[in-house]
Amino acid sequence: MQYPNRIIEKGEKDETIVKAIQKQLNAKGCGPVDVDGDFGKNTISAVKLFQTRNSDAKGNPLEADGRIGAITWATLFGGNQVPVANVGATDLLKKTLEVAASQIGVVEQPPFSNRGPEIDIYLRTVGLNPVGQHYSWCMAYVYWCFNEAAKSLGIKNPLVKTAGCLNQWNGSKCPKIKMADAVNDPSLVKPGFIFIIDHGQGNGHTGIVESVNGGLITTLEGNTNNDGSANGYGVLRLNRKISKITKGFLDYSNA
């Protein structure tokens, strides 16, 4: 059964969907639950049990909240029942992904200095002089990737020229997908979109979505580490949950 592009939780009115969930919970040994179409306390308990016992496609434990979003749905019904996207929708996004992936392995020199031959280029592309400075560079990396792609296509870079993640979000005129909407409907997120995480007090982190698998995304990021932290040491390919992208996504596909 295909994911209905919304979170299924207590009080769900579509009995057909609820009955399918209840049948699958019983089949997975998380019942017995009456197949009555009522997403009540017994079904919630069974969902929590299923979530406690299972992991997502990347091996991470499911969040036992009794609600069925895209990640739990994929584990319950199979990964082919949720949105999957691996290719950028436009030439600009496709080329940007190629450029971004080519930088995997770039690291700071010396470590944790926010400097290095490639990193200095990223920063200078957004108008910053890295000499004697200590700039975060995740947004500069994203801007540089789009800039190189745009140059190769003979078009203007549509991004705001900034090293600030939240400046990019606030200054952008492109469509914006908020996290809550993306959690409900992961099909809204496409490869090549820019994700923005807001850490508060003007701090943030960013990267480029490489692929989408339901509620999970694979990303290409600069100034990060294997834990996905901001102010890391290099350019990496990481896996994240859409629900952890606190600000949302920028869609420059029609720029």
N, C-alpha and C positions, 0 to 999 in steps of 0.2 A: 504494500500500500504506500502510495507516494506521500511524502511529508506535505502537510497542508499549508505550509508557509506561515505558521503562527504557533505560538506556544500553547500546548494543550494542558489545562490545569483544572483545579476544582471549579465546578459549575459549568463545564463545557456543555454546550447545547446540542452539538452534533452527535447523536447517539450512534450513528454508523461508525464514526471514528473511535468513540469510546469503546464500543463493543469489540472493534478490531484490536484495540490496545489490551482490553481485558482477556481476549482469547490468546493473544501472544504472551501475556504475562503468565497465564496458566501453562502454556506450552513450554515456557522457559523455567517452570518449576517455582514460580513466585506467587502462587495462589494457595488454596483455591479462591478465586474471585468470581462472584456472580457476573455473568455476561448479560447485564441488564441496561447498559448504556448510561449508567449513573456514575460520574466521576466524583465519588464521595470518599469518605474516610478509608474504606477498605481498599479501594483502588489506589488511593494516595499511598497507603502503607505498602502495598504490593510494588508500586513504582519505586518507592524508597529502597525496598529490599533489592529489587533488580539493580538499581543504581549502585548500591553498596557492594554488590557482587561482581560488577562488571566495569570494564575500562573502555575508553574511546578508541578510535582507530590508531591513535599514536601511543596507546598504552597508558594513558593517564586515567586515574580513577574518575568515574563519573561523579558529579555533584549530586548528593542525595537530598534533593529538595522536593521531591514528589511532583515535579512539573516535567513535562516532556517537550523539550526543545529539539532542535535539529540533531544535536550530538546524541542525546539519549534515543531519539527516534532511529537514527542510523544503527545504533547498537542493538536496538530491539527488533527492527524489521530488516536490517541489512543496509550496507552503505550505498547500494544502487537505488535506494528509495529517497535520497536527498540530493539537492543540487550539487553538481560537480562542474568546475570550470577550470581549464588549464591554459587557455589561449586568450591573449589580449584582444579586445573587440575592434581596435583600430590600428592602423600602421604605426601611429605614434606610441601607443601603449605596447605593442609587440616589440618595437625597436628599443623602447626604454627598458623592457625586461631583459633583452639581450645585453644591453650595455650594463645594466645593474648586476646581472649574473657574472659578467666578465670581471667584476671587481672583487668577487669572493676570494678571500685570502689576504686582501690588503690589511695590514696591521700598522699600528702606531710605532714610530721609530724616533726615540726610544719608547718602550711600553708606557702607556698611561700618561703620555705627554700631550695628547691631542695634536700631534705633529707627525710628519712623514711626507715623502715626496708626493704621493697621490693625495693624501689628506690636505696638504697645502694647496693643491690645485682645486680641490672641492671648495675650500674656503675662499680662495681668491675669485672663484667663479661667482660667488654671491657678494663680492666686494669687500671681503675682509682680508687684512694682512695678518697672517698667523705669526709673524716674527715677534718673539717676546710676549706672545699672548697665549691664552688657554681657552680657546673657543670649543664648545660642543659642536659636533659636525654632522649629526645624523640628517638634519634638514639640508645641509650643504651637499651631502652625498646625493640625496634624492633630487635636488635641483640640478646638480651636475649631470646626473643620468638622463633626465628629461632634456637638458640642454644639448647634450651630445646627440641624442636621438633626433631632436628637432633639427639640428644642423645637418645631419645626414639626410634628412628628408626635405631640406630646403624650406623649412617653415619656422615661425617664431615660437620660442619656448613660452607656453601659456602660463607657467607657474609664476607666482609672486617671487621676486628676487629677494630672498631673505634666508637667514640661517635660523630663524625662529619658527618652531613648529606651530605655535598658536598664532603667530603672525600670518603664517600660510593659511591656516584655517579661517581666521577672521578677515583676511584680505582677499581671499579667493572669490571669484564670481562664478565658479563652476558649481554644478549640483553637489549637494552635500547629503550624505546618508548618515543619520544619527545611529549611535550604537543600538538603541532599543529597537529601531526599525530593522536593522540588519540582523539582530538576534531572532526576531520574529520571522524574517524572510531572508535567509542567507543568499538567495538567488539575486538579491539586489547588489551584492558585492561581486566585482569582476576582477580578473587579473589585470594588473596595471594601475589599479586604484591606489591612492595614497592613504595609509591609515595614520590617524593622529591620536596619541594618548596624552591626556592632560593629567599631570602629576600635582597640579595646584601651584599657586603663587607664581604663575608665569612660566613654570617649567613643564616640559613635555618631551615626548619621543615620537619618532616617525619612521616609516619605511614604506616599501612598495609590496603590494600583494602579488605574489607569484602564481598562486593557485588557490582554489576554494573547494573544500570538501565538506558540505553541510555547514555546521557551526565551527569548523576548523579552517584555518588559513595557513598557508606556507608563505613566508615573507622573506624579502631581501632587505637587509638593514645595515646601516653604518653606525659606528660609535656604540657598539653593543657587545655583549658577550654571550656565552652559552646559556646563561640564566635569563637572557632577554632584557637585561638591565640597560638603562640609559647610561651614557658616559662609560661605555665599555672600551674595548681596545681595537676593534676591527670591523670588517664587513663580513657578515655571516648570513647563512640561510637558516631560518628558525621556524618553529611552529607555534601558533598562538590560537587562542579561542576568540571568536568574534566578541563574546561577552566581556572580554578584558580590554577591548579597544574603547576606552572610556569616552572619547570625543566622537569619533566616527570616521567616515571615509570621504575622500575627495575624488570626484569623477571628472577627469580631464579628457574623457574619450571623445567628446565632441568639440574640443578646443580647435 
